[in-house]
């Protein structure tokens, strides 16, 4: 899994705030808190990316959905970020033989945006209008700060979590490809995706088990691997970097926290308890949804039954838009709480599956009835001959 080189920790102190940042959510949270009147000081573990000639590290582009846009809108950043995003209306599935087929995200006109992370981070850092200080001191000495409250926003390889784990009873469990799509190469046990950039290039990411990565030990083996599994991508690829990374929609966490701050007039003691009560079920749900989305993109999109269900669900959604709602629509184009999304998805999936079984049983029973009812009118044929014809068909 890809690990970023910088990190975020948010320190909340009455009337003042110190931020150590990693990941975009930390910068966004700083914008929310600065808007509330906190004196925000931002600390960065690497150099200020707004001044750096070359931004170190490489990561997959951010797929910005309705939830993220609503959050950016609240801090006045939506238009600026959206204007530099690339709309993606569907997943473009690349088969091994090179055939491409799109799977729309939602209704006509619905899309998500491919957004460059470095630019987004720069804009958010500028948006909180605070000086950036580096944690890496020239003399190499450690820097200590005091705070009454720490809110960790530092991603999958969290420094905050690592320290908590030391505490007792802490539980942690030229356009060749069309730029208006999220391109996916599903290969059952692994997959590659490509998100478009403004300069008409693509950021590609390979999701694959560690043991598979370990089998590739040279540049020639990398090329052979891509020629075998992603042959249509080889002519488009420059220097190859293999990255395993998965993203969740943490932007909304900032908005939910801010909404609860409004609800309880900024009383942090009450806000933190209520935020935990409200958000933890959704965080568990988003973790499950993220893993399901990974499995869906690497394997399910190859399944004919999955594609059939996709079309069927779309038809049922058109007929009953308030009852049958596609999982991806709830997840991406609404602010339905994640655990409610999962609950509704499981319910409607059970109803549709039982409906299909019922239709199958009724069809089989109807076929048997017609066969028995009109068997005397059918030409005489032996069971062996009938079986031979069925096998030949």
Buried (B, 14 or more C-beta within 10 A) or exposed (E): EBEBEBBBBBBBBEEEBBBBBBBBBBBBBBBBBBBEEBEBBBBBBBBBBEEEEEBEEBBBBBBBBBBBBBBBBBBEBBEBBBEEBBBBBBBBBBEBEEEBEBBBBBEEEBBBBBBBBBBBBBBBBBBBEBEBBEBEEEEEEEEEEEBEEBBBBBBBBBBBBEEBEEEEEEEEEEEEBBBBBBBBBBBEEBBBBBBBBEEEEBBBBBBBEEEBBEEBEEEEEBBEBBEEBBBBBEEBBEEBEBBBBBBBBBBBBBBBBBEBBEEBEBEBEBBBEBBEEBBEBBBBBBEEBBEBBBEBBBBBBBBEEEBEBBEBBBEBBEEEEEEBBBBBBBBBBEEBBBBEBBEBBEEBEEEBEEEBEEEEEEEEEEEEEEEEEEEEEEEEEEEEEEEEEEEEE
